[in-house]
Amino acid sequence: MNIAGKRIVLRAIERGDLPDLLSWSNDPDTQYGLGGWHFPSSAAVMDRWFEGLQKDDLNQRFAITLEGQLVGTANLVNINWKDRNAFHGMMLGGPATSGRGIGTDTVMSIMRYSFHELGLNRLDGSMIEYNEPSLKLYVGKCGWKVEGTMRRWYYRKGRYWDKLVVGVTAEDYLALEHSTRYWE
């Protein structure tokens, strides 16, 4: 089953996606905007990661495609079925994706799928304080709220940066969906 947005399609990650994912995982500019610690990856590491995807029901990862081309990944991880929440993150691959509405359509599609199809009630996320494009996307366009700051969480380029904790509820999303008429 694919998840269709207005412009993008979220689908399962396939083995043929691994060369692009390997390239992005080793690109310092791409990784600079993402949380977590990133070491250089090899094709073997990517193969092991791909094999692990098939066995992990509580962590779902999707390929983001635009007109059939892979442009990034999105996820729903740490899915908590009892409390009906999950963590969401996204990576867009390279500058060609900037300013094309891909991020907005991806986040709106993830929220619609999470709240309407899976019956989740909340999504959480986080970002590095200097990642202004992500902050503008999630908080400015997609209705997420900054719910906290974890001071001096990330160490990048010789200094510490805060981690912004963000979240959105099904109620927030439904109000945004109604007010913007995004899907019409």
Backbone as ProteinMPNN parsed JSONL, in Angstrom:
{"seq_chain_A": "MNIAGKRIVLRAIERGDLPDLLSWSNDPDTQYGLGGWHFPSSAAVMDRWFEGLQKDDLNQRFAITLEGQLVGTANLVNINWKDRNAFHGMMLGGPATSGRGIGTDTVMSIMRYSFHELGLNRLDGSMIEYNEPSLKLYVGKCGWKVEGTMRRWYYRKGRYWDKLVVGVTAEDYLALEHSTRYWE", "coords_chain_A": {"N_chain_A": [[0.836, -1.178, 0.0], [0.615, 2.158, -0.887], [1.065, 5.537, 0.254], [-0.585, 8.289, -0.612], [0.09, 11.654, -1.271], [-0.682, 15.066, -2.119], [1.223, 15.736, -3.991], [3.371, 14.049, -3.591], [4.367, 10.587, -3.124], [4.367, 8.187, -0.635], [6.112, 5.298, -0.109], [7.137, 1.855, 0.384], [10.544, 1.346, 1.32], [12.874, 0.286, -1.014], [15.336, -2.12, -2.143], [16.659, -1.031, -4.36], [16.72, 1.654, -3.736], [18.833, 2.046, -2.08], [21.47, 2.966, -3.025], [21.086, 5.81, -3.369], [20.269, 6.491, -0.758], [22.554, 5.788, 0.665], [24.366, 7.633, -0.397], [23.2, 10.065, 0.531], [23.367, 9.609, 3.279], [26.046, 9.85, 3.698], [26.576, 12.458, 3.071], [27.781, 15.433, 4.217], [26.441, 17.955, 4.335], [23.71, 17.312, 4.172], [23.454, 15.713, 6.469], [24.116, 17.515, 8.48], [21.836, 18.966, 9.147], [20.285, 17.141, 10.476], [19.23, 15.268, 13.397], [20.901, 13.152, 15.806], [23.799, 10.987, 15.756], [26.123, 10.687, 13.224], [28.031, 8.5, 11.442], [30.448, 7.728, 8.89], [28.982, 5.737, 6.347], [28.846, 2.464, 4.931], [28.201, 0.422, 2.008], [27.645, -2.123, 2.934], [26.754, -1.629, 5.545], [24.401, -0.257, 4.948], [22.992, -2.304, 3.665], [22.588, -4.12, 5.83], [20.99, -2.471, 7.463], [18.752, -2.195, 5.78], [17.84, -4.87, 5.657], [17.036, -5.161, 8.302], [14.777, -3.556, 8.357], [12.631, -5.083, 7.525], [11.816, -6.561, 9.67], [10.731, -5.052, 11.691], [8.147, -3.95, 13.243], [7.35, -1.801, 14.843], [8.636, 0.405, 13.972], [8.418, 2.253, 11.271], [9.496, 2.986, 8.046], [9.575, 5.102, 5.23], [9.916, 5.613, 1.709], [10.124, 8.704, 0.123], [8.645, 9.806, -2.741], [8.639, 11.688, -5.748], [7.013, 12.201, -8.637], [7.792, 9.617, -9.309], [10.489, 9.557, -8.648], [12.964, 9.047, -6.158], [13.146, 11.146, -3.396], [13.611, 11.47, -0.743], [13.257, 10.387, 2.716], [10.818, 9.338, 5.106], [9.523, 8.802, 8.405], [7.756, 6.826, 10.833], [8.297, 6.12, 13.97], [9.03, 4.25, 16.974], [6.427, 3.49, 17.601], [3.649, 3.569, 19.615], [1.214, 1.673, 20.42], [-0.603, 1.342, 22.508], [-0.802, 3.87, 23.841], [-1.2, 5.373, 21.655], [0.623, 6.929, 20.003], [3.488, 8.249, 18.208], [6.838, 8.764, 16.977], [7.961, 11.071, 14.589], [10.003, 11.656, 11.764], [11.946, 13.174, 9.108], [13.834, 13.147, 6.088], [15.058, 14.987, 3.5], [16.525, 14.618, 0.348], [18.966, 16.45, -0.625], [19.568, 19.689, -2.221], [17.837, 20.125, -4.394], [15.3, 19.566, -3.657], [14.351, 21.61, -2.145], [12.031, 24.209, -1.433], [9.892, 23.326, -3.006], [7.535, 22.381, -2.011], [7.55, 19.788, -1.178], [8.272, 18.916, 1.404], [6.151, 19.954, 2.979], [3.94, 18.59, 1.849], [4.681, 15.988, 2.431], [4.713, 15.928, 5.3], [2.031, 16.614, 5.823], [0.806, 14.404, 4.637], [1.824, 12.28, 6.172], [0.699, 12.962, 8.64], [-2.074, 12.814, 8.049], [-2.299, 10.067, 7.391], [-1.407, 8.924, 9.828], [-3.287, 9.875, 11.728], [-5.881, 9.532, 10.598], [-5.875, 6.967, 9.404], [-4.311, 5.151, 10.983], [-5.205, 5.72, 13.488], [-3.811, 7.052, 15.445], [-3.092, 9.389, 18.109], [-1.247, 11.342, 18.555], [1.775, 12.85, 17.413], [5.255, 13.039, 17.755], [8.303, 14.922, 17.509], [11.617, 16.188, 16.771], [14.18, 18.717, 16.498], [17.237, 20.301, 15.511], [18.17, 23.421, 16.864], [19.109, 25.332, 14.996], [18.041, 24.573, 12.594], [16.249, 26.085, 10.73], [14.605, 25.853, 8.358], [13.209, 23.42, 8.892], [11.856, 24.073, 11.256], [10.209, 26.162, 10.338], [8.677, 24.702, 8.512], [7.397, 22.568, 10.062], [6.274, 23.883, 12.379], [5.448, 26.397, 11.426], [3.956, 25.87, 9.042], [2.64, 23.384, 9.261], [1.291, 23.065, 11.666], [2.452, 22.032, 14.034], [3.61, 22.185, 17.447], [6.076, 23.853, 19.389], [7.23, 22.255, 22.107], [9.094, 22.07, 24.022], [12.503, 22.586, 25.122], [15.598, 21.125, 24.939], [18.405, 21.811, 26.375], [21.594, 22.466, 24.98], [22.009, 20.001, 23.585], [22.888, 18.857, 21.133], [26.04, 18.457, 19.49], [27.74, 20.194, 17.232], [29.991, 21.189, 14.736], [31.931, 22.254, 16.505], [30.527, 23.408, 18.66], [27.809, 23.512, 21.075], [24.308, 22.889, 20.606], [20.825, 23.574, 21.025], [18.148, 21.214, 21.399], [15.067, 21.172, 19.93], [11.932, 20.208, 20.958], [9.103, 18.99, 19.462], [5.566, 18.697, 18.766], [2.413, 17.318, 17.683], [-1.101, 16.996, 17.813], [-3.904, 14.856, 17.061], [-6.198, 16.406, 17.15], [-5.11, 18.994, 16.725], [-4.217, 18.63, 14.098], [-6.635, 18.048, 12.715], [-7.971, 20.502, 12.969], [-6.224, 22.139, 11.499], [-6.376, 20.886, 9.001], [-9.028, 21.395, 8.392], [-9.103, 24.26, 8.414], [-7.264, 25.012, 6.443], [-8.079, 23.595, 4.29], [-6.575, 21.693, 2.985], [-6.592, 19.237, 1.569], [-8.473, 19.532, -0.408]], "CA_chain_A": [[0.0, 0.0, 0.0], [1.298, 3.436, -0.914], [0.374, 6.655, 0.885], [-0.529, 9.358, -1.612], [-0.142, 13.046, -0.927], [-1.111, 15.831, -3.286], [2.311, 15.722, -4.965], [4.331, 12.972, -3.311], [3.876, 9.263, -2.735], [5.184, 7.472, 0.339], [6.069, 3.86, -0.396], [8.162, 1.084, 1.076], [11.913, 1.498, 0.845], [13.294, -0.882, -1.779], [16.792, -2.287, -2.263], [17.15, -0.112, -5.379], [16.867, 2.996, -3.152], [20.0, 2.099, -1.196], [22.558, 3.851, -3.459], [20.775, 7.207, -3.03], [20.279, 6.628, 0.695], [23.958, 5.753, 1.074], [24.935, 8.929, -0.762], [22.692, 11.08, 1.458], [23.859, 9.359, 4.642], [27.448, 10.275, 3.744], [26.686, 13.857, 2.673], [27.832, 16.258, 5.43], [25.433, 19.02, 4.331], [22.425, 16.697, 4.508], [23.482, 15.239, 7.847], [24.247, 18.644, 9.4], [20.508, 19.385, 9.577], [19.559, 16.047, 11.129], [19.653, 14.874, 14.727], [21.599, 11.877, 15.907], [25.22, 10.974, 15.429], [26.27, 10.018, 11.945], [29.361, 8.076, 11.039], [30.442, 7.298, 7.482], [28.299, 4.458, 6.127], [29.269, 1.663, 3.776], [27.111, -0.324, 1.378], [27.323, -3.248, 3.815], [25.942, -1.091, 6.636], [23.073, 0.017, 4.399], [22.34, -3.603, 3.441], [22.127, -4.621, 7.132], [19.877, -1.61, 7.858], [17.613, -2.556, 4.933], [17.344, -6.174, 6.11], [16.362, -4.942, 9.579], [13.47, -2.916, 8.155], [11.605, -6.086, 7.277], [11.479, -7.252, 10.915], [10.527, -4.041, 12.717], [6.779, -3.449, 13.12], [7.129, -0.575, 15.606], [9.399, 1.467, 13.327], [8.099, 2.202, 9.851], [10.224, 3.973, 7.25], [8.991, 5.229, 3.905], [10.577, 6.389, 0.666], [9.331, 9.812, -0.41], [8.883, 9.914, -4.178], [7.99, 12.758, -6.502], [7.018, 11.792, -10.041], [8.509, 8.351, -9.405], [11.891, 9.688, -8.241], [13.225, 9.1, -4.728], [13.609, 12.476, -2.975], [13.869, 11.492, 0.686], [12.639, 9.36, 3.547], [10.019, 9.768, 6.247], [9.325, 7.657, 9.277], [6.958, 6.761, 12.049], [9.054, 5.177, 14.785], [8.624, 4.115, 18.377], [4.967, 3.496, 17.604], [3.112, 3.11, 20.887], [-0.186, 1.401, 20.103], [-1.436, 1.513, 23.699], [-1.046, 5.289, 24.078], [-1.545, 5.907, 20.334], [1.519, 7.991, 19.565], [4.706, 7.821, 17.519], [7.808, 9.806, 16.65], [8.082, 11.256, 13.142], [11.137, 12.408, 11.236], [12.003, 13.214, 7.65], [15.074, 13.597, 5.462], [14.963, 15.248, 2.068], [17.846, 14.377, -0.218], [19.647, 17.42, -1.463], [18.973, 21.017, -2.406], [16.822, 20.148, -5.454], [13.983, 19.386, -3.042], [14.007, 22.811, -1.393], [11.103, 25.179, -1.998], [8.967, 22.72, -3.964], [6.348, 21.894, -1.315], [7.688, 18.357, -0.899], [8.235, 18.737, 2.851], [4.785, 20.196, 3.457], [3.072, 17.497, 1.421], [5.078, 14.788, 3.173], [4.241, 16.016, 6.681], [0.569, 16.533, 5.792], [0.448, 13.012, 4.313], [2.132, 11.468, 7.365], [-0.311, 13.251, 9.665], [-3.362, 12.244, 7.62], [-2.186, 8.615, 7.547], [-1.289, 8.59, 11.256], [-4.494, 10.191, 12.492], [-7.096, 8.986, 9.984], [-5.769, 5.538, 9.072], [-3.772, 4.351, 12.081], [-5.897, 6.049, 14.725], [-2.929, 7.634, 16.454], [-3.592, 10.645, 18.67], [-0.165, 12.307, 18.735], [3.091, 12.624, 16.823], [6.343, 13.818, 18.336], [9.485, 15.107, 16.676], [12.629, 17.074, 17.338], [15.08, 19.3, 15.512], [18.321, 21.148, 16.0], [17.663, 24.795, 16.894], [19.47, 26.132, 13.818], [17.375, 24.062, 11.39], [15.101, 26.965, 10.526], [13.631, 25.32, 7.4], [12.341, 22.435, 9.553], [10.992, 24.796, 12.19], [9.209, 26.859, 9.515], [7.794, 23.684, 7.947], [6.555, 21.872, 11.041], [5.526, 24.796, 13.245], [4.847, 27.463, 10.646], [3.011, 25.432, 8.005], [1.936, 22.12, 9.502], [0.535, 23.065, 12.907], [3.12, 21.449, 15.188], [3.925, 23.133, 18.514], [7.321, 23.647, 20.142], [6.766, 21.883, 23.439], [10.193, 22.112, 24.979], [13.877, 22.754, 24.664], [16.623, 20.378, 25.668], [19.549, 22.685, 26.197], [22.938, 21.973, 24.657], [21.822, 18.579, 23.308], [23.673, 18.46, 19.964], [27.366, 19.049, 19.318], [28.012, 20.325, 15.801], [30.963, 22.197, 14.305], [32.657, 22.861, 17.608], [29.731, 24.013, 19.721], [26.571, 22.839, 21.45], [23.062, 23.476, 20.122], [19.634, 23.059, 21.69], [17.209, 20.332, 20.712], [13.682, 21.614, 20.075], [10.983, 19.103, 20.99], [7.858, 19.447, 18.848], [4.512, 17.699, 18.746], [1.115, 17.659, 17.101], [-2.147, 16.044, 18.166], [-4.933, 14.651, 16.038], [-7.07, 17.583, 17.213], [-4.392, 20.074, 16.031], [-4.223, 18.326, 12.666], [-7.988, 18.202, 12.168], [-8.246, 21.938, 12.863], [-5.424, 22.626, 10.37], [-6.957, 20.31, 7.791], [-10.281, 22.13, 8.127], [-8.881, 25.686, 8.139], [-6.507, 25.198, 5.188], [-8.7, 22.792, 3.216], [-5.383, 21.209, 2.268], [-6.84, 18.08, 0.699], [-9.505, 19.829, -1.415]], "C_chain_A": [[0.879, 1.239, 0.0], [0.435, 4.486, -0.242], [0.537, 7.841, -0.053], [-0.795, 10.708, -0.98], [-0.706, 13.754, -2.14], [-0.058, 15.758, -4.384], [3.23, 14.512, -4.801], [3.596, 11.66, -3.095], [4.876, 8.705, -1.733], [5.006, 5.989, 0.06], [7.132, 3.167, 0.435], [9.535, 1.394, 0.482], [12.324, 0.188, 0.192], [14.819, -0.933, -1.871], [17.384, -1.313, -3.29], [17.312, 1.324, -4.891], [18.184, 3.155, -2.4], [21.146, 2.961, -1.725], [22.294, 5.328, -3.144], [20.824, 7.418, -1.521], [21.703, 6.611, 1.24], [24.63, 7.094, 0.781], [24.488, 10.014, 0.219], [23.228, 10.867, 2.865], [25.316, 9.779, 4.794], [27.655, 11.727, 3.334], [26.674, 14.744, 3.915], [26.764, 17.35, 5.469], [24.054, 18.481, 4.692], [22.396, 16.332, 5.983], [23.574, 16.365, 8.867], [22.893, 19.095, 9.941], [19.738, 18.342, 10.352], [20.097, 15.775, 12.527], [20.361, 13.538, 14.692], [23.046, 12.021, 15.511], [25.402, 10.159, 14.168], [27.743, 9.757, 11.661], [29.318, 7.742, 9.55], [29.829, 5.904, 7.368], [28.866, 3.775, 4.903], [28.04, 0.985, 3.174], [26.689, -1.498, 2.261], [26.45, -2.796, 4.991], [24.525, -0.826, 6.149], [22.314, -1.279, 4.137], [21.787, -4.167, 4.747], [20.93, -3.81, 7.627], [18.616, -1.989, 7.085], [17.014, -3.887, 5.374], [16.577, -6.031, 7.422], [14.987, -4.312, 9.439], [12.347, -3.934, 8.065], [11.084, -6.724, 8.562], [11.004, -6.306, 12.013], [9.157, -3.379, 12.583], [6.539, -2.127, 13.843], [7.892, 0.622, 15.042], [9.201, 1.346, 11.824], [8.819, 3.337, 9.121], [9.719, 3.923, 5.817], [9.932, 5.991, 2.976], [9.616, 7.489, 0.251], [9.662, 9.905, -1.894], [8.067, 11.062, -4.755], [8.138, 12.398, -7.969], [7.899, 10.559, -10.262], [9.96, 8.389, -8.97], [11.999, 9.766, -6.722], [13.783, 10.479, -4.369], [13.875, 12.543, -1.479], [13.239, 10.308, 1.386], [11.833, 10.034, 4.652], [9.808, 8.55, 7.131], [8.248, 7.913, 10.31], [7.637, 5.701, 12.896], [8.615, 5.247, 16.24], [7.103, 4.193, 18.489], [4.479, 2.839, 18.895], [1.605, 2.916, 20.683], [-1.095, 1.585, 21.308], [-1.802, 2.976, 23.896], [-1.297, 6.071, 22.79], [-0.706, 7.118, 19.933], [2.741, 7.396, 18.886], [5.609, 9.033, 17.329], [7.921, 9.87, 15.131], [9.339, 12.06, 12.817], [11.15, 12.306, 9.727], [13.393, 13.663, 7.225], [14.795, 13.799, 3.981], [16.371, 15.232, 1.506], [18.334, 15.449, -1.165], [18.87, 18.691, -1.711], [17.896, 21.073, -3.483], [15.414, 19.99, -4.896], [13.484, 20.648, -2.358], [13.035, 23.709, -2.159], [10.078, 24.628, -2.98], [7.703, 22.173, -3.313], [6.411, 20.426, -0.952], [7.59, 18.096, 0.601], [6.837, 18.905, 3.403], [3.871, 19.033, 3.09], [3.408, 16.205, 2.159], [4.526, 14.82, 4.59], [2.715, 15.929, 6.73], [0.112, 15.095, 5.511], [0.7, 12.091, 5.493], [1.074, 11.7, 8.437], [-1.658, 12.643, 9.287], [-3.354, 10.729, 7.818], [-2.192, 8.219, 9.031], [-2.603, 8.761, 11.997], [-5.758, 9.573, 11.911], [-7.033, 7.477, 9.767], [-5.319, 4.683, 10.265], [-4.473, 4.619, 13.408], [-4.98, 6.553, 15.82], [-3.519, 8.952, 16.932], [-2.512, 11.715, 18.743], [1.062, 11.857, 17.963], [4.078, 13.551, 17.51], [7.464, 13.935, 17.323], [10.483, 15.975, 17.407], [13.492, 17.608, 16.209], [16.149, 20.12, 16.211], [17.872, 22.605, 15.868], [18.003, 25.605, 15.655], [18.781, 25.658, 12.536], [16.081, 24.842, 11.152], [14.137, 26.472, 9.448], [12.682, 24.291, 8.028], [11.374, 23.104, 10.512], [9.874, 25.513, 11.433], [8.19, 25.862, 8.942], [6.838, 23.132, 8.991], [5.673, 22.834, 11.828], [4.783, 25.84, 12.416], [3.761, 27.013, 9.689], [2.125, 24.261, 8.415], [1.323, 21.985, 10.897], [1.171, 22.41, 14.116], [3.422, 22.56, 16.19], [5.305, 22.8, 19.091], [6.892, 23.421, 21.586], [7.886, 21.884, 24.476], [11.532, 22.294, 24.302], [14.791, 21.926, 25.558], [17.943, 21.096, 25.383], [20.836, 21.915, 25.921], [22.946, 20.459, 24.389], [22.751, 18.076, 22.204], [25.03, 19.167, 19.959], [27.689, 19.026, 17.83], [29.004, 21.451, 15.568], [31.542, 22.994, 15.471], [31.845, 23.563, 18.674], [28.464, 23.207, 19.965], [25.361, 23.636, 20.968], [21.9, 22.833, 20.864], [18.847, 22.126, 20.767], [15.806, 20.867, 20.988], [12.775, 20.401, 19.967], [9.653, 19.644, 20.483], [6.838, 18.321, 18.868], [3.255, 18.24, 18.094], [0.128, 16.58, 17.518], [-3.105, 15.883, 16.994], [-5.867, 15.853, 15.997], [-6.425, 18.78, 16.499], [-4.476, 19.863, 14.52], [-5.606, 18.536, 12.053], [-8.367, 19.671, 12.019], [-7.482, 22.542, 11.68], [-6.004, 22.144, 9.043], [-8.23, 21.071, 7.4], [-9.993, 23.578, 7.704], [-8.153, 25.917, 6.822], [-7.178, 24.533, 4.009], [-7.607, 22.187, 2.317], [-5.704, 20.142, 1.245], [-7.909, 18.335, -0.368], [-8.877, 20.27, -2.726]], "O_chain_A": [[1.797, 1.348, 0.814], [-0.786, 4.344, -0.173], [1.644, 8.336, -0.265], [-1.771, 10.891, -0.252], [-1.158, 13.11, -3.086], [-0.393, 15.721, -5.568], [3.796, 14.019, -5.777], [2.38, 11.625, -2.909], [6.085, 8.748, -1.959], [3.882, 5.489, 0.0], [7.931, 3.817, 1.109], [9.661, 1.669, -0.711], [12.148, -0.887, 0.766], [15.499, 0.079, -1.699], [18.497, -0.823, -3.101], [17.968, 2.13, -5.552], [18.604, 4.276, -2.115], [21.768, 3.654, -0.92], [23.203, 6.027, -2.695], [21.365, 8.42, -1.056], [22.018, 7.344, 2.177], [25.371, 7.621, 1.61], [25.313, 10.798, 0.688], [23.514, 11.834, 3.572], [25.77, 10.037, 5.909], [28.794, 12.186, 3.256], [25.657, 14.806, 4.606], [26.232, 17.642, 6.539], [23.311, 19.123, 5.435], [21.416, 16.612, 6.673], [23.151, 16.191, 10.009], [22.809, 19.558, 11.079], [18.643, 18.621, 10.84], [21.269, 16.019, 12.81], [20.409, 12.876, 13.655], [23.464, 13.056, 14.992], [24.881, 9.048, 14.065], [28.572, 10.667, 11.646], [28.239, 7.498, 9.009], [30.11, 5.015, 8.172], [29.31, 4.428, 3.959], [26.967, 0.984, 3.777], [25.506, -1.83, 2.328], [25.519, -3.499, 5.383], [23.558, -1.131, 6.846], [21.106, -1.339, 4.368], [20.651, -4.641, 4.784], [19.968, -4.374, 8.147], [17.537, -2.093, 7.666], [15.792, -4.013, 5.455], [15.572, -6.712, 7.628], [14.123, -4.504, 10.295], [11.225, -3.661, 8.492], [10.03, -7.359, 8.553], [10.886, -6.723, 13.165], [9.017, -2.369, 11.894], [5.611, -1.4, 13.489], [7.801, 1.726, 15.578], [9.749, 0.448, 11.184], [8.755, 4.496, 9.532], [9.468, 2.852, 5.264], [10.65, 6.895, 3.403], [8.428, 7.237, 0.049], [10.825, 10.064, -2.264], [6.959, 11.357, -4.306], [9.251, 12.302, -8.485], [8.637, 10.462, -11.242], [10.61, 7.344, -8.927], [11.221, 10.467, -6.074], [14.767, 10.929, -4.957], [14.323, 13.579, -0.987], [12.758, 9.365, 0.758], [12.133, 11.152, 5.071], [9.9, 7.411, 6.672], [7.888, 9.051, 10.611], [7.565, 4.514, 12.58], [7.926, 6.175, 16.665], [6.567, 4.876, 19.362], [4.847, 1.71, 19.216], [0.827, 3.867, 20.764], [-2.259, 1.952, 21.141], [-2.972, 3.301, 24.097], [-1.571, 7.271, 22.823], [-1.229, 8.174, 19.577], [2.996, 6.195, 18.975], [5.187, 10.177, 17.501], [7.971, 8.836, 14.465], [9.682, 13.016, 13.512], [10.465, 11.47, 9.137], [14.043, 14.453, 7.909], [14.346, 12.882, 3.294], [17.299, 15.767, 2.112], [18.131, 15.358, -2.376], [17.67, 18.766, -1.448], [17.098, 22.011, -3.478], [14.438, 20.256, -5.597], [12.302, 20.741, -2.026], [13.189, 23.94, -3.358], [9.457, 25.396, -3.714], [6.879, 21.562, -3.992], [5.426, 19.868, -0.467], [6.907, 17.164, 1.026], [6.383, 18.091, 4.208], [3.113, 18.548, 3.93], [2.516, 15.419, 2.476], [3.931, 13.841, 5.04], [2.165, 15.24, 7.589], [-0.868, 14.632, 6.095], [-0.115, 11.216, 5.785], [0.606, 10.753, 9.069], [-2.311, 12.021, 10.124], [-4.31, 10.172, 8.358], [-2.897, 7.293, 9.432], [-2.992, 7.909, 12.795], [-6.625, 9.131, 12.665], [-8.038, 6.786, 9.931], [-5.883, 3.619, 10.519], [-4.35, 3.832, 14.347], [-5.328, 6.49, 17.0], [-4.344, 9.558, 16.249], [-2.824, 12.884, 18.971], [1.358, 10.667, 17.864], [3.766, 14.705, 17.807], [7.559, 13.136, 16.391], [10.23, 16.439, 18.519], [13.539, 17.043, 15.117], [15.98, 20.566, 17.345], [17.26, 22.976, 14.866], [17.238, 26.498, 15.292], [18.931, 26.293, 11.492], [14.979, 24.33, 11.346], [12.931, 26.657, 9.607], [11.487, 24.289, 7.731], [10.2, 22.738, 10.571], [8.717, 25.471, 11.85], [6.994, 26.146, 8.894], [5.619, 23.214, 8.835], [4.464, 22.627, 11.933], [3.616, 26.131, 12.68], [2.75, 27.698, 9.534], [0.984, 24.158, 7.965], [0.881, 20.898, 11.27], [0.505, 22.24, 15.137], [3.482, 23.735, 15.825], [5.657, 21.632, 19.261], [6.271, 24.284, 22.206], [7.637, 21.715, 25.669], [11.668, 22.173, 23.084], [14.746, 22.028, 26.783], [18.508, 20.993, 24.294], [21.124, 20.882, 26.527], [23.794, 19.735, 24.91], [23.333, 16.997, 22.322], [25.146, 20.321, 20.371], [27.886, 17.962, 17.244], [28.873, 22.535, 16.136], [31.632, 24.222, 15.433], [32.414, 24.254, 19.519], [28.096, 22.339, 19.174], [25.375, 24.866, 20.924], [21.986, 21.679, 21.283], [18.882, 22.243, 19.542], [15.404, 20.998, 22.144], [12.845, 19.653, 18.993], [9.135, 20.632, 21.004], [7.19, 17.147, 18.974], [3.061, 19.449, 17.97], [0.47, 15.399, 17.572], [-3.106, 16.684, 16.059], [-6.285, 16.274, 14.918], [-7.097, 19.497, 15.758], [-4.766, 20.79, 13.764], [-5.727, 19.138, 10.986], [-9.017, 20.045, 11.042], [-8.028, 23.363, 10.942], [-6.106, 22.909, 8.084], [-8.467, 21.348, 6.224], [-10.58, 24.065, 6.738], [-8.4, 26.919, 6.15], [-6.89, 24.86, 2.857], [-7.706, 22.175, 1.09], [-5.136, 20.147, 0.153], [-8.216, 17.437, -1.152], [-9.591, 20.56, -3.685]]}, "name": "protein", "num_of_chains": 1, "seq": "MNIAGKRIVLRAIERGDLPDLLSWSNDPDTQYGLGGWHFPSSAAVMDRWFEGLQKDDLNQRFAITLEGQLVGTANLVNINWKDRNAFHGMMLGGPATSGRGIGTDTVMSIMRYSFHELGLNRLDGSMIEYNEPSLKLYVGKCGWKVEGTMRRWYYRKGRYWDKLVVGVTAEDYLALEHSTRYWE"}
